[in-house]
Each structure stands twice: as structure tokens, then as C-alpha cells.
Amino acid sequence: MRHFYARRVFKTRAFTLVEILTVIAIIGILMGLLLPAVGRTLAAARASQCSARLGQMGIAIVGYASDRDSLPGYLQKFGEFQGGVDPADPGNFGGAVPRHFKIGGWPIAAMSKLDNQPLYEVWSMDRYPLIADDGGERAPSFDGYSAAASPVYEAFICPSGSGHLSSRGLNHFVANTGMHAPSGFSYQRPGQSTVAVDFLRSMSSANGLFNNRYAGFNPSNPSQLMPVGKRVRLDDITDGASSTLMLSENHQAMPLHTTALTGNANHLMNIQTVSGKEVIASPPVARYLQGALWHFEDPTGFASAPPVNPVHKINGGDVYELQMNSSNFADVARPSSLHIGGAHVAMADASVRFLVDKIDYRVYQSMMTPHGKSSDVPMNEFLATEAF
């Protein structure tokens, strides 16, 4: 017997244009909801890493100060290269690297406590030069430093900051270098005597933490040596280590090895004899390159101080586009970051806080001065009662 089976015919239903557009719209909505959340998560992770690195830097500086009984200077001498062959790059300068002095700032001192002794030894041991030309195996930095002397070291880099990893000496951190006082001026608080402020007084231990520690010649007057500030010890912080700002982020900070804005390292080789002593220049600009300062300004004009320049505030100016140069270095030497709403700071006890950019400038001044009442801020009796 023959059997017959019925065949079922299935018709495939195609998606309509409306259905496709609906699915695309739903996917778009979901992406719109998810991407900002992912972006915020990544930003928070970068900010956390930045905070951690700043905290490690604070621990390194406190360790240095404990060992040396003094905070490092924003400029100090680490050694001298007598001239000759670079043992790390024999082709450098054709085997005849010129004699030069090795001056640097607090970032170099911090390297001795950042578990990277080889980098520190390039600066601290006289057998290694700091400068380089194009004759060696490794290209020099944009300002004439050797690759070994201008490292890309992640301890100095905030992941939220911009800058290419190929940029030698990339640095996003600055130290409290005190009061901006490029030339002498005077002020008078109500009912008090007139006070004269010069470069040396601006380096009082009441005004800041990191001073000039190299008595080089004054570039504007080569027959004169630059004043050296007193050693600042942790014990000098009478207003409390947890209340005194020691380090901060700065998106406009210069590379960790830079001590001048000349675009070269010629000042290291320009050795002069002044008052019977061989020295090189002590560039006043060095105070600002890896530094944060406070200005003699006041929001109410107390002690006849000028109003606060908005650029001098935390995150002042266009932090995305501003770059430090020879005309604005004093203005952009303040805490700044690419985080929204403020910048991370490390206090003198190495604790880290996020400092909002809306704080009163008097609060910022009080945080920058280790002994506010003895400092030269306009309102030295101000007490910071708000949280920061």
C-alpha cells in the first residue's frame, strides 16, 4: 500500500523596516546609557591611580626629609661631571662630553626613595653626565638631556593627564614652593608696621616647604649669587602636617628634569667663578617648573592686596590647553588636573585629599603656609574652618 504524507510548507517572515529601526533605536538607547557609565568608571579608576601615585610620592618625600633632616630644595646640586666619555653611551658628544654641574629639583631627590636607585644614580654619581647630543645611540630630550637623565617614569605620571609617553621626563606633580615674590614689594596690615618682602624672605619656613638650595649666580646679575633659603624640616610645620599642602597635581608642570625654560641644557655648562667659587646659574624660574605657589592676593583686598587672579586658583584657566612658557610660568604654578571639580593634593603627612576648585583663596593660602600667623599672606589671622 502506498502511503502519502502531507508536506508542511513554512513561510519565513522577514523583518519589516519599522522593526529593524526599532531594534537599532533600542541598541542606541542602551549604548547611550552604558557608555557614560563606562566612561565614569574608567575616569574613577584613573583618578584612583593618580591619587595612589601622589600618595607614594608623598611617602618618598617624607622619607627623604626624615633621613636628611630636611625637605629637598626646588633646586639643588647633585654632583658634577668632569668631562669625558659617557659610560652609558660612549658615542655621546663623540666621547667627549663637556664638563657640567648637575643641578635639579625635588623630583630628582624623590627618586632616591622611589625604589629606582639606578635613575637616581645617573644624577648623584659623578661618573654619569646629564647632557647629550645626537651622536649617541639614544636621542636626547628636547632640551638636551640624556635619555637616562630624563626618564619616562610612571611614578610622576597621572593617568588622567595628557602628554605622550614619548615625552621625556613627563611629569604631572608639583611641590609647595611657597610665595610668589619675583621682585621686592611691601605691604601693611591694618594697625601694623610696613613689611618689606624680597626673594629671601619669600622663602621663610612660614611661607612654604621647598626652597632654593643652590647658590648659583643670578642670571640677571652674574656677579651676584642667588640667596639660598633655610632648610625646612618637618618640625617647622607648626600648623600641622595633615593641614599643610606638600604636593599636588599640575597639568601644566614641566618635565621632572627641567630647571630652565631655555629649551637647552647650556646653563649646566656655563661655569663661572663668583666670589671665589665655581658656580652655574640658579634660574629663578626653577621655582615654578615643578612647583605650586601662592600669590599675595586677597578676595576682599585685605592689606591692600590685589584681587585674586582667576588663573591662580585651583584649575584656573583652560587646564586642557594651557602650557607653561616664559610668559605665564608664575600664573600656572598652582594645583590643576583634568579631573572634574578639583585636583588631588598630598599633605605633609603623606595623606592624599581631593581639593575642590571652588575653595576660598584664603583657604588655599592657609594650606600652603606651614605657619600661617608668621607668614606673609595678606590675612595671616585667617582660620580655615571649612572642609577642604
N, C-alpha and C positions, 0 to 999 in steps of 0.2 A: 504494500500500500504506500502510495506516495503521500508524504506529509508536506504541508505548506505552512510556512512561518511568516507571520506579518513582520515587515521591517518598519521599525520606528524611524522616523525622519526628524532629526533635531535641527532646528534653525538657530544659528549663532546670532545673538543680538548685539549689534555694535553700539559703542558708547556714542551718545549724542554730543554735539558741540557744547551744549549747556552743561552736561555732566563733566566733561573734560575741564571746562573753565571753572566749574565749581571746585573740583579737586585741586586745580592749580591755585585757586584762591585760598583754599584751606591750608595747603602747604605753605603758601606765602605768609599767612597769618601765624602759623606755628613757627616759621623761621623768624618772623618779626618778634615773637615772644621769646624765643630761645636765644637768639644772637646777643641781645643786650645782657641777658643773664650770664651767658658765657663770657662776654667781654668784661662784665663786672667781676666775675670770678678770677679771670686772668689778671685784671688790674689789682685786685686784692692780693693775689699771690705775689705779684711783682713788688707791691708795696711792703709786704711782709718780709720779703727777701732783702729789700733795701734797708728796712729797719734793723734786721739782723746784722747786716754788714756794718751799718753805722754803730751798732752796739759793740761789735767786735773791735772796731776802730777805737771806740771809747775805752774799752778794756786795755787795748795796746798802749794808748796814751797814758792812762793811769798807771800801768805797769812801768812805763818808761820813767814817769815822774817819781815813782816810788824808788826805783833803782838809782836814779841820778839826783834825787832830792831837788828836782826842778822840772818844770814843763819844758818841752823843746821850744826853740825860737821859731818865728816865722821865717827867719834867715839865720843860718849859722854855717860855720866851716866844718867840713867833714874830712878834709885831707888836702893833699897836693900831689899832682902828677908831675914828676921832674922832667918829663920829656923822653921820647924814645919809642920803642916797639910796644904795641898793644898786644899783650899775651893772648887775649881772646880773639883778636882779629889782626894778624901780622901785616896785612895789606893796608890797614887803616893809615892814612896820610903817608903811604909809601914806606911804612916802617919808621917814620919819624914824626910821631905825634907831638905837637908843641907842648911846652910846659904850661900848666894852668892850675888854678886853685879850684877846689871842689866845694862850692857853696850850694846849699839847698835849703829847703824849708821843713816844716813839721812832717810832711808825708814821708820824707826820707828817714827821719828819726823813728817814725812809727813802724817802718819796715823791720827794724830790729826786734820788734815784738809781735810780728805778724806771721811767724813761722815760715819766713822766707829769707834766711840768712844769706844765701848767695846773692840776692838782689841788693841787700844792704851792703855787702862787702864790696860790690862794684864802686860804691860811693865812699866807704870808710877805709878801704885798703889802698895805699898809695901806688900799688903796682898796676892798678887799672885806671885808664883815662875815662873821662866823661864825654869827650868830644869825638866827632868822627867826620870824615869826608866821604866822597863817593868811591874811594879807592879800595875799600874793604869788601869783604864778602856780603856784609849786611848793610843795607841802605840806612843812612842816618835819619833822625827825626826831622821834621820841617825846620826846626831851629838849631840843627847842627849837633845834637846829642847822639851818642852811640845807641844802638838798639838795646844793649844791656842796661844802659843808664836811663832809658825812657821806656820801661816795660808796660805792656798792657796787663794790668794786674786786677783781677776781678774784685779784690777786696776794696778797691776805690771806686767801683762802678755800681751805680744804682740801675737795676734792670728797667726801671720806668723811664730813665733818662735817655735822651737821644745821643747820637755820636756813633761813629763806626769803630768796630773793634780794631780796625787797622790804624786808627789814630793813636800814635804813640803817647803813652802816659795818660790815657783817658782817665778823667777824674771828675767825680760829682760831689766831693766832700770838701768842706772848708772849716777852719778853726776860728775861734773867737780872738781876733787880733786887736780888739779894743776900740779906741776912739779915733775917729777921722779928724786929723789935725795937720793938714799938709803945710800950713804956714801959721805963724803966730797970730793969736787973737786974744781978746779979753772979754770977760763977762762980769756982771754984777747981779747977784740975787738981792731982792728987796731987804734993806736994812743991813746988808753985809758989805764987806770991802770988795774992791775990784780984784778979780783973779786973772792972771795972765797965763795963757796956755801956749806951750810950744811943743815941738815934736817929742822932746824928752818927757815932759810932764804927761803927755797923752799916753805914755807907756807906763804910767803908775799902776801898781798892782791892784789899785782900786778900780781902774778903768777897763781892764781886760786881762786875758790869760797868756797870750802868746806874744812875745816881744821880739824886737830886733836883737840878735845875739852876735852879730858880726860887725866889727868896727872897720868897715871898708871906707874908702874915700867917697865924698859926696860928688856925684856926677856933675852937679851944677857948680861945684867949687872944689876941684880936685886936690887943693892944698889943705882941705879940711876933712877930718874924719867924722863919719856919722855917729851920733850918740847911740849908746847901747843901753837898752833897758835892763832893769834889775831882774834877777832870776825870780820867777814866780813859782812858788811852791803850793802844793795842795793846802797847806796850813794857812795860806794867805786868803783863802776863800772864807771869809768870816760870815757871809750871808747864807752859807750852807751849800754844800756840794750839790745837793739834789735840787737846788733852786738856781744854780748858775749854769748858763749855757756854755758848753765847751766846744762842740762840733755841730755842724748842720749840713744838710744838703744844699747844693747850689748848682743849678743847671748851667750857670754861666762860668763856673770855675775853670781855671786854666789847668793844663796838664800838670801832673804831680811833680815833674822835674823842673818846670819853668821858673826862672827867677827874674826875668826881664821881658819886656814886650818889643824887643828889637828885631825879633824874627831870626836871631842867630845867637851863637854862644861866644861871640868875640869878647864880651866883657870878662869871661873867665880867664882869658889870655892876656888881658891888658893889666899887667902887674906894674904898679908904681911904688915908689918909696915915699912915704909920707910920715913925717916926724920920726925918721929913722927906722920905719917899719915897712916891710913889703906887704902891700895890700892890693886888692882889686876893688872895683866899685861896689858899694852897697846900695843897690837900686831901691829908692823909696817905694816904687810901685810893687815891690815884692810883698808888701804888707797886704795887698789886695788880691793877689793872683789866686791864692788858696785860702783867702781869709773872709770873714764876715765882720763888719764893723757897725758901730752906732754913730750917728751924727748929732752934733749939738743943735737939735731942733726940738720943738715942743708944740703939741697940738693947740695950746692956749697962748703961746708966746711968752711963757714964764721966763724971767731973767732976760727979757728982750731977745729970746731965741727966735730964729726964723721958723715959719711953719714947716711941717713935715713934708718933704718931697715924696709924692706917692711912690716913686721908683724905689725909695729907700725902705719901704715896708716889705714885709714878707710876701714873696711872689709879686713884688712890684714890677710894673712894666709888662711887656709882652714876653713872658718866660719862654715861649715857643720859638721866637725869632731873635731875641736879643743875644748878642755875642759880645764878650768883653773885648774892649780895644783901648787904645791910648787916650781916648777922649771920655770914656764912660766907666773906667775901671772902678772909680770911687763910688759910683752910683749903684752898680750891680753887685757889689761885695756885701751881700745880705743873704739870708736864707731864701731859697727858692727851689721849686721842684715842678715836675709835671703831674704830681698828684693833684686831685681836685680838692681845693679848700685849704691848703697849707703845705707844710713841709716837716719832715722828721728832724728832730734835734737830739743830740746826746748831751746829757748833763755831766757835770764834773764828777759824779759818782758812777758814770758809765751807763746810767739808766737812759732809756730812749722814750721820747714822747712825740706825739704828733701835734705840732704847733699850728693853730689855725691862723689864717692870714688876716683875720678881722680884729686881732687883739690891738689894744691901745698901744701907741708907740712908747709910752712911758713904761708899760709892762715889759716890752721888748728891751728897753734900756736897763730896767732893773734886773732882767735875766742876764744881761751881758756884763754887768758890773759886779765883781766879787765882793765889793764893799760899797754899797750904794751911797751911804751917807758921806763917805770920804771921796766919792767920785766927782767928776766934773759934769755929770748930767745936769740939765737946767733945774729940774725939780728933784733935788737929792733926798728930800724927805718923803718922797712918794713911796707908798707901800702897796705892793701888788696883792690885792685882795681877791681878784677874780681868778678863776681856774684857767690854766693855760696848758 
